[in-house]
Amino acid sequence: MPWQQKIPFLINQPIGVSLMNGQGTSGVLCGTSGGKLLVMEYLYHTQFALKQYDFYMIQDINGFPPCRQQRVY
């Protein structure tokens, strides 16, 4: 499925973004605006930033898989 078709299912979910230049990032998908993907990313301590990625920069987006239930001791 093309990544653009995944957007409605991934809004407000944690995602990984693969960029055309081989880099990647992760955060919470906030939506789209003017041909840009809006991703809330963690910076440091209690700081977050809303980053914008032009559609032409994006290779793919994927939602995070769920965590398995594990005992914590």
Summary of the structure (lengths in Angstrom):
residues: 73
radius of gyration: 13.5
end to end distance: 40.3
largest distance: 47.3
contacts: 162
relative contact order: 0.28
helix: 15%
strand: 53%
